């Protein structure tokens, strides 16, 4: 409330905070995907493949150079793309924690001239489980919640990571 003695005479409004995401490169080598596939198929035989990509979530003030951020967060092999009808599993650091990757990435961003406008950069991994197609090549039957949970248990470390089944769940980091 204005008028209190501890209020500065011309209090400035804080800059608007924003949350952005940048799609990254492939997070799963062909070798690792082929090693993981039989374990996933043991959970659900309709799984025909697995893909993964990194997605970077950035918490920053309104005045941040998005082109510089995009350049900084573009690394590794290109992601082959999502397949229609695939099941999504998002693996992220446990909620309420800051991963060592985030600490280092945020420091690098500050050292690359992005300044204090960047508060945190966090990386999540989006896995896509490719499923057998339906009759005539259409989208097949989706995985049930219990099947997704069983597959997610293979893809994350429950001590340090959290799982979600939609991308926007990472906003809570």
C-alpha positions as YAML, in Angstrom:
chain: A
units: angstrom
residues:
- id: 1
  name: UNK
  ca: [0.00, 0.00, 0.00]
- id: 2
  name: UNK
  ca: [1.40, 3.42, -0.82]
- id: 3
  name: UNK
  ca: [1.97, 5.81, 2.01]
- id: 4
  name: UNK
  ca: [3.82, 3.48, 4.34]
- id: 5
  name: UNK
  ca: [7.15, 4.95, 5.46]
- id: 6
  name: UNK
  ca: [9.13, 1.94, 4.19]
- id: 7
  name: UNK
  ca: [7.77, 2.27, 0.62]
- id: 8
  name: UNK
  ca: [10.13, 3.99, -1.79]
- id: 9
  name: UNK
  ca: [8.59, 7.11, -3.32]
- id: 10
  name: UNK
  ca: [8.77, 5.76, -6.89]
- id: 11
  name: UNK
  ca: [8.49, 2.00, -6.48]
- id: 12
  name: UNK
  ca: [9.24, 0.24, -9.74]
- id: 13
  name: UNK
  ca: [7.14, -2.66, -10.94]
- id: 14
  name: UNK
  ca: [9.16, -5.87, -11.33]
- id: 15
  name: UNK
  ca: [9.79, -7.06, -14.87]
- id: 16
  name: UNK
  ca: [7.31, -9.62, -16.10]
- id: 17
  name: UNK
  ca: [8.57, -13.17, -15.69]
- id: 18
  name: UNK
  ca: [8.10, -15.58, -18.55]
- id: 19
  name: UNK
  ca: [8.46, -19.29, -19.05]
- id: 20
  name: UNK
  ca: [9.65, -20.43, -22.48]
- id: 21
  name: UNK
  ca: [10.50, -23.81, -23.91]
- id: 22
  name: UNK
  ca: [12.95, -24.69, -26.66]
- id: 23
  name: UNK
  ca: [12.84, -28.04, -28.40]
- id: 24
  name: UNK
  ca: [16.24, -29.65, -28.51]
- id: 25
  name: UNK
  ca: [17.93, -32.50, -30.25]
- id: 26
  name: UNK
  ca: [17.79, -36.25, -30.04]
- id: 27
  name: UNK
  ca: [18.18, -37.56, -26.49]
- id: 28
  name: UNK
  ca: [18.41, -41.26, -27.34]
- id: 29
  name: UNK
  ca: [21.07, -42.84, -29.55]
- id: 30
  name: UNK
  ca: [20.06, -45.64, -31.90]
- id: 31
  name: UNK
  ca: [22.06, -48.06, -29.77]
- id: 32
  name: UNK
  ca: [20.26, -47.05, -26.56]
- id: 33
  name: UNK
  ca: [16.87, -47.10, -28.29]
- id: 34
  name: UNK
  ca: [17.49, -50.64, -29.57]
- id: 35
  name: UNK
  ca: [18.62, -51.75, -26.10]
- id: 36
  name: UNK
  ca: [15.55, -50.21, -24.47]
- id: 37
  name: UNK
  ca: [12.97, -51.49, -26.96]
- id: 38
  name: UNK
  ca: [12.81, -55.16, -25.84]
- id: 39
  name: UNK
  ca: [12.30, -54.07, -22.22]
- id: 40
  name: UNK
  ca: [9.44, -51.78, -23.24]
- id: 41
  name: UNK
  ca: [7.93, -54.48, -25.46]
- id: 42
  name: UNK
  ca: [7.95, -56.84, -22.47]
- id: 43
  name: UNK
  ca: [5.61, -54.33, -20.81]
- id: 44
  name: UNK
  ca: [3.45, -53.84, -23.90]
- id: 45
  name: UNK
  ca: [3.99, -55.80, -27.15]
- id: 46
  name: UNK
  ca: [2.25, -53.10, -29.24]
- id: 47
  name: UNK
  ca: [5.28, -50.81, -28.80]
- id: 48
  name: UNK
  ca: [7.30, -50.81, -32.03]
- id: 49
  name: UNK
  ca: [9.90, -48.16, -31.25]
- id: 50
  name: UNK
  ca: [11.06, -45.46, -28.88]
- id: 51
  name: UNK
  ca: [12.34, -41.93, -29.53]
- id: 52
  name: UNK
  ca: [13.37, -39.16, -27.18]
- id: 53
  name: UNK
  ca: [14.29, -35.49, -27.36]
- id: 54
  name: UNK
  ca: [15.45, -32.86, -24.94]
- id: 55
  name: UNK
  ca: [13.16, -29.91, -24.24]
- id: 56
  name: UNK
  ca: [14.63, -26.93, -22.40]
- id: 57
  name: UNK
  ca: [12.46, -24.81, -20.11]
- id: 58
  name: UNK
  ca: [13.74, -21.31, -19.41]
- id: 59
  name: UNK
  ca: [12.46, -19.02, -16.65]
- id: 60
  name: UNK
  ca: [13.48, -15.45, -17.44]
- id: 61
  name: UNK
  ca: [12.52, -11.82, -17.20]
- id: 62
  name: UNK
  ca: [10.78, -10.26, -20.19]
- id: 63
  name: UNK
  ca: [13.94, -8.78, -21.74]
- id: 64
  name: UNK
  ca: [15.92, -11.86, -22.82]
- id: 65
  name: UNK
  ca: [17.57, -12.53, -26.17]
- id: 66
  name: UNK
  ca: [15.58, -15.55, -27.40]
- id: 67
  name: UNK
  ca: [17.75, -16.01, -30.49]
- id: 68
  name: UNK
  ca: [20.86, -16.29, -28.31]
- id: 69
  name: UNK
  ca: [19.06, -18.74, -26.03]
- id: 70
  name: UNK
  ca: [17.99, -20.83, -29.03]
- id: 71
  name: UNK
  ca: [21.57, -20.92, -30.27]
- id: 72
  name: UNK
  ca: [22.86, -21.94, -26.86]
- id: 73
  name: UNK
  ca: [20.29, -24.72, -26.50]
- id: 74
  name: UNK
  ca: [20.74, -26.18, -30.00]
- id: 75
  name: UNK
  ca: [23.17, -29.07, -29.75]
- id: 76
  name: UNK
  ca: [23.45, -32.75, -30.61]
- id: 77
  name: UNK
  ca: [21.83, -34.75, -33.38]
- id: 78
  name: UNK
  ca: [18.52, -33.67, -34.87]
- id: 79
  name: UNK
  ca: [15.37, -35.25, -33.46]
- id: 80
  name: UNK
  ca: [13.61, -37.37, -36.10]
- id: 81
  name: UNK
  ca: [10.16, -36.03, -35.16]
- id: 82
  name: UNK
  ca: [7.05, -37.26, -33.42]
- id: 83
  name: UNK
  ca: [4.96, -40.04, -34.85]
- id: 84
  name: UNK
  ca: [1.19, -39.80, -35.02]
- id: 85
  name: UNK
  ca: [-0.48, -41.82, -32.29]
- id: 86
  name: UNK
  ca: [2.67, -42.19, -30.18]
- id: 87
  name: UNK
  ca: [2.47, -42.16, -26.39]
- id: 88
  name: UNK
  ca: [4.25, -39.32, -24.57]
- id: 89
  name: UNK
  ca: [6.23, -39.75, -21.35]
- id: 90
  name: UNK
  ca: [7.95, -36.66, -19.95]
- id: 91
  name: UNK
  ca: [10.87, -37.24, -17.56]
- id: 92
  name: UNK
  ca: [11.97, -34.22, -15.55]
- id: 93
  name: UNK
  ca: [13.88, -33.46, -12.35]
- id: 94
  name: UNK
  ca: [11.88, -33.98, -9.19]
- id: 95
  name: UNK
  ca: [9.56, -31.10, -8.48]
- id: 96
  name: UNK
  ca: [10.97, -28.68, -5.95]
- id: 97
  name: UNK
  ca: [14.59, -29.44, -6.84]
- id: 98
  name: UNK
  ca: [17.13, -27.84, -9.15]
- id: 99
  name: UNK
  ca: [19.16, -30.37, -11.10]
- id: 100
  name: UNK
  ca: [22.94, -30.11, -11.40]
- id: 101
  name: UNK
  ca: [22.39, -29.76, -15.17]
- id: 102
  name: UNK
  ca: [20.20, -26.68, -14.56]
- id: 103
  name: UNK
  ca: [22.75, -25.06, -12.27]
- id: 104
  name: UNK
  ca: [25.52, -25.46, -14.83]
- id: 105
  name: UNK
  ca: [23.36, -24.44, -17.82]
- id: 106
  name: UNK
  ca: [22.16, -21.31, -16.03]
- id: 107
  name: UNK
  ca: [25.77, -20.38, -15.17]
- id: 108
  name: UNK
  ca: [26.78, -20.90, -18.82]
- id: 109
  name: UNK
  ca: [23.91, -18.68, -19.97]
- id: 110
  name: UNK
  ca: [25.05, -15.92, -17.62]
- id: 111
  name: UNK
  ca: [28.65, -16.26, -18.87]
- id: 112
  name: UNK
  ca: [27.44, -16.09, -22.50]
- id: 113
  name: UNK
  ca: [26.02, -12.62, -21.99]
- id: 114
  name: UNK
  ca: [22.40, -13.42, -21.16]
- id: 115
  name: UNK
  ca: [22.86, -11.80, -17.77]
- id: 116
  name: UNK
  ca: [20.60, -11.93, -14.77]
- id: 117
  name: UNK
  ca: [17.49, -11.95, -16.96]
- id: 118
  name: UNK
  ca: [17.77, -15.76, -17.07]
- id: 119
  name: UNK
  ca: [16.83, -17.23, -13.70]
- id: 120
  name: UNK
  ca: [16.85, -20.93, -14.56]
- id: 121
  name: UNK
  ca: [17.30, -23.28, -17.51]
- id: 122
  name: UNK
  ca: [16.09, -26.83, -16.97]
- id: 123
  name: UNK
  ca: [16.16, -29.80, -19.31]
- id: 124
  name: UNK
  ca: [13.47, -32.46, -19.55]
- id: 125
  name: UNK
  ca: [13.35, -35.52, -21.77]
- id: 126
  name: UNK
  ca: [10.26, -36.31, -23.81]
- id: 127
  name: UNK
  ca: [10.01, -39.97, -24.74]
- id: 128
  name: UNK
  ca: [7.70, -41.08, -27.54]
- id: 129
  name: UNK
  ca: [6.60, -44.70, -27.60]
- id: 130
  name: UNK
  ca: [5.73, -45.69, -31.15]
- id: 131
  name: UNK
  ca: [2.75, -48.05, -31.36]
- id: 132
  name: UNK
  ca: [1.49, -50.53, -33.90]
- id: 133
  name: UNK
  ca: [-0.93, -48.91, -36.32]
- id: 134
  name: UNK
  ca: [-4.56, -49.91, -36.54]
- id: 135
  name: UNK
  ca: [-6.30, -51.54, -39.46]
- id: 136
  name: UNK
  ca: [-5.61, -49.87, -42.80]
- id: 137
  name: UNK
  ca: [-2.70, -47.93, -41.30]
- id: 138
  name: UNK
  ca: [-4.79, -45.76, -38.99]
- id: 139
  name: UNK
  ca: [-3.88, -44.73, -35.47]
- id: 140
  name: UNK
  ca: [-3.88, -47.75, -33.17]
- id: 141
  name: UNK
  ca: [-5.35, -48.14, -29.72]
- id: 142
  name: UNK
  ca: [-3.62, -45.84, -27.17]
- id: 143
  name: UNK
  ca: [-1.86, -47.25, -24.13]
- id: 144
  name: UNK
  ca: [-3.86, -47.46, -20.91]
- id: 145
  name: UNK
  ca: [-2.75, -45.47, -17.85]
- id: 146
  name: UNK
  ca: [-1.33, -48.57, -16.11]
- id: 147
  name: UNK
  ca: [0.64, -49.50, -19.24]
- id: 148
  name: UNK
  ca: [2.06, -45.98, -19.50]
- id: 149
  name: UNK
  ca: [3.03, -46.02, -15.82]
- id: 150
  name: UNK
  ca: [4.82, -49.36, -16.23]
- id: 151
  name: UNK
  ca: [6.78, -48.03, -19.21]
- id: 152
  name: UNK
  ca: [7.57, -44.79, -17.37]
- id: 153
  name: UNK
  ca: [9.08, -46.82, -14.53]
- id: 154
  name: UNK
  ca: [11.69, -48.11, -17.00]
- id: 155
  name: UNK
  ca: [12.51, -44.63, -18.29]
- id: 156
  name: UNK
  ca: [13.22, -42.68, -15.12]
- id: 157
  name: UNK
  ca: [14.97, -42.80, -11.76]
- id: 158
  name: UNK
  ca: [12.24, -42.36, -9.18]
- id: 159
  name: UNK
  ca: [14.72, -41.03, -6.61]
- id: 160
  name: UNK
  ca: [15.77, -38.01, -8.68]
- id: 161
  name: UNK
  ca: [13.18, -37.66, -11.44]
- id: 162
  name: UNK
  ca: [9.47, -37.09, -11.87]
- id: 163
  name: UNK
  ca: [7.25, -38.41, -14.68]
- id: 164
  name: UNK
  ca: [4.33, -36.75, -16.41]
- id: 165
  name: UNK
  ca: [2.26, -37.59, -19.46]
- id: 166
  name: UNK
  ca: [1.85, -34.12, -20.93]
- id: 167
  name: UNK
  ca: [4.43, -31.49, -21.87]
- id: 168
  name: UNK
  ca: [2.90, -28.64, -19.86]
- id: 169
  name: UNK
  ca: [3.49, -30.52, -16.60]
- id: 170
  name: UNK
  ca: [7.09, -29.25, -16.82]
- id: 171
  name: UNK
  ca: [5.80, -25.73, -16.14]
- id: 172
  name: UNK
  ca: [5.71, -26.67, -12.45]
- id: 173
  name: UNK
  ca: [9.50, -26.98, -12.29]
...
